[in-house]
Amino acid sequence: MGVEPYYAPYTRIIPSSRHRAISKLARKTNHVERFNCTLRQRVSRLVRATLSFSKKLSNHIGAIRYFICGYNITKCAALPG
C-alpha cells in the first residue's frame, strides 16, 4: 500500500491555477501551527477580551514582540553548542 502523493480532492476541485499540490512528505506546517498555538497561550491579550485587554494596537504589537524576543532567546539558549 503506497502513500498517495497528492490529496486528490484538492486536485479535482480547486483549479491548478489557484492551488499548487504538494506531497504529504513535503508538508511542514506543524512547526508553524505549534508556534501559533504557543503564541495564543502565552500572549493572553490575543485570547481574552477582559483582563489583558488594551485599546491601543501598539500595545498588542509590543506584547507580541516582547513574547517573540523572549521565545527566540529561550530557544537559542537551549541549542547545543
N, C-alpha and C positions, 0 to 999 in steps of 0.2 A: 504494500500500500504506500504509494508515494505522496509527498506533500504537494498540494495544489499550489502552483507558483503565484497565481493571482486570485484575488477574491472575485469570483465570477459575477455576482450580481452587480458590482460596480461597473465592470466592463460591458455588461449588457444594457444597463440603464443610463448611466451618465456618459455623455458623448466624450470621445477621446480628446477632443479639443479642450475640454474643461477639466479633465481628470487624467493624471498620469499614474497608471497602476504600477505598484512595486511588489516584489515578492515578500512573503511573510518573513523571510530571513533578513530582509533589509530594514524592517520597521524597528525604529529605536525610540519610539515616543514615550516609553515607560520612564525614562530619566526626566523628561520634561514634565510629565504628569506627576511624578513623585515630588519634584521641586514645587509645582503649583500647589499641591496638597500641603506641603510643609509651609509654604508662604501663607496660605489661608489659615493654618492652625496657629502660627506664631505671630502673625500680624492681625490681632483681633479686630482692629478697626475695619478690616475688609469683610468681616462676617457679621459683626454686631452693629446695630444702629443706635445703641444707647450708651453704655458705659465708656466705650473707647471712641465714640464718635467725635469728629471735629468738622467744622463747617468749611474750613479752607482746604482747597485742593493741594496747596503747597505743603500742608501738614501731612496729608496722606502720602504724598510723594516722598517727603522726608522720612516718614516711618518705614516706607518700603526700601528706600536707600540705606537707611540705618540697618535694617534686617539683612539686606543683601551683603553689605560690607562685613557685618559680623559673621554671617554664614560663610562667606569666602575665606575670612581669616581662620575660622574654625576648621574648615575643610583643608586649607593649606597647611595648617599646623599638624593635622592628622596624617599628612602624607609622609611616607618613609623617606629618609634621606638626609 
